[in-house]
Amino acid sequence: MSKQRETDIEIPVRDAAKSACPSRPLIDIRTPEERQLGIPVGSIRMSAGEVLQCCRDDDRFAARGAFIFCSEGVRSKTTVLQLRRAGFTGFTSVTGGFNAWKSSGLPTEYFGGLDSVQTERYARHLVMPQVGARGQLKLRQARILLVGLGGLNSPVALYLAAAGVGKLGLVDFDTVERSNLQRQIVHSEAQLGRQKVTSADDRIRELNPDVETVTYPQRVTSESAPGLVEPWDIVVDGTDSFSARYALNDACISQQKPLVYGAVMRFQGQVSVFWPTRQTDVRAPCFRCLFPREPSTAEAPGCAEAGVLGVLPGIVGTLQANEALKLALGIGRPLVGRLLMIDSLNMEFRQMKLPAVPGCPSCGLERP
């Protein structure tokens, strides 16, 4: 190829936008996942291979040419070089690609009801085949209840809000104390003495104003649990009370909703998903299958008595957030019937199968 032909291989994005017309259009050769970030208004979506095939099949298309763009202008330049070597000289690469188009404020269309700000915020989700615009819409429609706003649900609240979960319920009766701040990262020194639901609510709104929140400054009991659980799709257990866990377990079973479980002590953590009503070949267990009776304080001391490494609730809570997002998106394999055990002191992860207990008073009876 001559130097003269190489010098006109690229065109600035604004010049391409002005020059594009039906006879010489903009052609977007990005992948479907990349197009989730938006597409230039009026552009034609084709792969590089399809462009070359059209040139071979249609002399008029080959003669007219087009402006080719990708994400950053690299693949489009390569494509134009290939086209010109094949004798199709009317094609030009758009410098900077879609990134330059968007930063220049040129007209852009978006998928899934997202606006330009949301498309930018969730860009790393939108390019994932497992999420994309459709998955992001699922997250926006998801309703997830976070019970307990301590060490476990601190990272859960932050990551679910950052991910764009549309509605979060926040349940906790307690206030923020200085001893919480070693691990409860949703709170801060400025929030000391305030209700945890209020503190967490403020932080979530600061992180992502798209998220709607509902606060419940109350304890979880066997009487209150059914009403708390009823409006929500998924429940994330961040409590440290066995009575609250049993109450949530029973409410979730009766309403056929998944319960994302986490627990920590010193250097040890556990994560699972209890969803006995999920349609599987083998009946899944519930929390009471794992703990048929409430252990004594000596058997399972709380964090106040036993202590906990500050980062461990962050590890376990992040895994709980991962499970909640998978459930909301309907992807992957949830930890149903499996218990993930974490030893952070030796950095070991083990997994064991959890069988459903015949005759379990919570899930052992046949349910519709």
N, C-alpha and C positions, 0 to 999 in steps of 0.2 A: 504494500500500500504506500502511496506517495505521501510525502510530508504534508502536502497541501490538503489531501483528503483526511489526514489525521488531525489537522488543526480545526476542522469544522465538525468534529465528531461529537462535541458537547455543546449544550446551549444552557444559559442561565435559566433558572426556574421561572422567573417572571416573564422572560421572553417567550418561553415555551407556552405559558398560560395565555399570553396575548396571541400567539401565532396558531395555536391549536384550533382546528375547525373540523367539521364532519368529513371533509376529504383528506385531511391530514391530522388524525386525532392523537390524543394522549393514550398510550397503552401502558397499563399497570401490569408488570410481570411478577409482582410479589406473590408470595404464597397466600392461601386463604387465611391462615393464622395471622400473617402480617397485616392483611387488609382489615382485621378486626380493629386496628388502631385508627381506621378511617380511610376513605378513598377520595381522591380529587373529584370534584363534581364534573361530570361529563366524560370521565375516562372510561376506557374499555378494558375489561379484565381478561388477560390472556397469559399463558405461559410463554417463555422464550421459544420453546419448541413449536408451539402453535403459531407464533408469529412467522417463524421460518417456513412452516408448512403452508401457511396462507400465501406467502410470497411465491412459493413454487406452484401453487394451485391457481392463483389469481394474478394475472399480469397487471391488472389495473391497481390492485392493492400494492403490489411491489413497486410500481411506478410512482404512486402518490407518496408512499413512505409514511412515517409517523414519528412522534416523539415518545421515546421509551424511557420509563423510569422504574426504579426499584426502591429500596429503602434509603440507601445512601449514595447511589450513583455508581457503584462498583459493578454490580451484575449487569446493569443496563449498558454500561460502556463495553463490557465484554460481549454482550449480545449484539450491539451495533457493529463492533469489529467483525464478528462472525458473519453478520448479514452482508457487510460490505465486501468481505472476502468472497462471499458467494455471488457477488455481483449486484446486490440490492443496495443502491447507494443513497436512497432517499430517507434513511432513518438516522435519527440523532438522539443521543443520550442526554437526559435532563440532569444537570449538575446538582449533586446533593440529594437527589431523589425525593421521596415523600417527606423525609425529615426537613429538607429545605422548603418544600411546599407548605408544610404546616407552620414552620417558624416564620414564613413570610405572610401568614394570615390569609392565604388563598382559599377559595371556597372548598369545603370538605364535608363529606357525608359520613355519618356514623351509624353503626348497627346497634340493635338491641335496646333502643331507647336511651342510650347513653349520650350525654352532652360532651363537649370538647374537654371540659375540666375532668369529668369522670373518666373519659377515655385516656387522658394523660395519667390520672391517678392509678388506674388499674391496668396500665399498659403491659406489665409483666404477666398478668393473668390472661389478658386478651390474646396474646400470641401462643398460649398453651392450648394444644388440641383438646385436652381434657377439661378445659374451662371455657375460654373464648367468650364471646358476647352472650351466648345462650347461658353459659354457666354463671357469668357475672349477674345476669338477670335472676337466676335461681338464688344466688346469694342475697340479692337485694330483696327478694321476696321471703327469705328465711326469717323465722322467729325463734330465737334461742334464749332460753332462761338460764341465767348464771346464779346459782345458789351458793352464797358465801362469797365475800369479796376480800379474801385474804390472800395468802401466798399463791395458791393454785389458780384461782380465777383472776388474779391480777394480769398475768400474761394472756390468759384466755380472752379477757375483756379487750385488751389492747390489740391482739392479733385479729380477733373477729371484727372489731371495729375497723381496723386498717384494711381488712380484706373486703369490706363493703357489705357485711351482713346488715340487712335492712332494719331489723328491730331486735333490741336486746332488753331482756328483763333482768333487773338487778335486785337481788334479795340479800339483805343482811340487817341484823338488829343492832350491831355494835357501832362504836365510834373509833376513830383513828387514834392510836397511841404510838408513842415514840418507839416502843419495842417492836411494833409492826414493820417499821421502815427498813429493817434488815433484809426483808424478803418480799414485802407487799408493795411491788413497784408501781402499782396504779395510784398509790397515795404519796404524799410528800410532807415535808416539815410544815409547810404552810397550811396543811389540812388538819393538823392536830386538833382533837376535840370535836371535829365535825362528824356527822354520820357517814359511815363508809359508802352508803348508796349515793349520797350527795357528792362526796369526794370523787368516786369513780365516774359518776355521771358527768361531772365537770371535765374530767380528763378525757373521756370518750368524745365529748362534743368538741373539745379542743383538737383532738386528733383527726376526727372525721365528722364534719357537720351533717353529712348525709344520713347518719345513723340515728334512728329514733330510739329513745330509751323509755322504759317504764320502771319506776323505783318502788320497792316494797320494803320499807324499814320495819321488818318484823321477823320473828322466829318462825322456823319451820316445825310444824307439829303434825301429828296424824290427822288432826282436824283441818289444818290450813293447807296441807300439801295438795289435795285434789284441786282446790280452787286456784292455787298458784300455778299448777302444771297445765291446767285445762287450755289456756289460750296459746300455748307454745308448741312448736314442732319438735324441739330437741331440748333436753335438760342436761346441764353440765354441773356435776356435783363437786363443789369446792368447800364442803363443810368439814368440820372435825368432830362431829357428834354422831354417834351411832344411831341414836333415836331419830335424828333428822334424816340420816341415810336410809333407814328402814322406811320412814314415812315417804320419802321421795321414790324409793324403789316400788312400794306398793301402789302409789299414785300413777307412776309411769306404766306399770303392768296393766292396771285397770283401764288406762287410756291408750294403751298400745303405742307408747312413745319411747324412743331410745334414751337411755341414761348413760352419760359419759362419766365414768368413775376415775378418780385419782386420789392417791393418799401418799403421805410422806412421813418419815420419822428419821432423824439423824442423817444418815447417808443413804437410806433405803426409800425407794419409791415404787408405786404400783399404778398401772393404768389398765382399764378395760372398758368395754361397752356392754351394758346389760340391756338386752332387748329380746325377752323370751317370746314375744308374739311375732317376731320376724319369721317370714316363711322360709324355713330351711328343712333339710331332710332330717336333721337331728334337733330336738328341742333345745333351745339355748338356755343357759342358766340365768339367774338373777343375783342380786347382791346377797340375798339371804342364803342362796346356795353356797356362796363363798364363806359367809359368816352366819351359820345357823343360829348362833346365839351371840349376844353382845359380850365381847371379851372384857375382862376386868382391867382396871387401870394398870395393874402390874403387867398384864399380858400385852396391852396396847396403850402405853402412856401417850398423852398428848404432847404437842410441841412445847408447851410451857414447862412440862416436867422433863421430857427427854431431850429437848432441843432439836434443831434442824439446821443443816448447812444452808445458808441463805440462798444459794443458787439452785438447790435441789427443787424447790417448788416451781422455779422457772423452767427447769427441764421437764418436769412432769406436766405442768400446766400447758407448756407449749405442745407436748404430745396430745394432751386433751383437746387443745384447739385444732390440731391437725385432724383428729378423729371427727370433731364437730363439723369442720369444713367438708370433709369427705362425705359425711352423712347429708349435709345440706346440698351438696353437688350431686349426690348419688353415684359416686365413683369409688373405685378401689375396693379393698377388702377391710371392713371395719373389724375392730378387736372383739367381735362377738364370740363368746365361748373360749376366749383366750385371755390370759392374764400376763401382761408384760411387766417384768420385775427389773428394777434398775438398782445397781449397786454403784453409787457414784464415787465411793472411796477407792474401789478397785477398777472402776469404769467397766463394768460388766453388765450386759443385758441378757436376760433369760426370759423364755416364754414357756408357759405351761398351759395345757388344755384345761378348761373348766367344764366339768360335766354338770348337767342339770340334775338336781337331787330329787329322786322320786319322793313324792309326798311332801315336797317343800310347801310350807303354809302360805307362801306368797305366790309362787308360780306353778306349783305341782298340780293344781286342779285344771281340768280342761276348760279352756276359755275360747270364746268365739273369735 
